[in-house]
Amino acid sequence: NSENSMITVIYFGALRDALGCDQEQLDWAGGTTEDLLQQLRARNANWHQALAPDQVFKIAVNKQMAYGVVEIPPNAEVGILPPVTGG
């Protein structure tokens, strides 16, 4: 089946502010959290900076925190959470 599924990507906190959107639907051919980040970073400099590899953000797939690179299933909900600043 070569039909792409959709995933919902939700941006939280400072990321939402930096990117100017809180959620979107994306065509998804399958892949990992790292594939998704690379796809988003490729949009423009603002996205690349906000989602830079040296930023310590967390990713949740279907409301489960992902540790390391994980597969994103079809029709998943992916949350990207900005770095949490201690204090």
Disulfide bonds with the S-S distance in Angstrom:
none
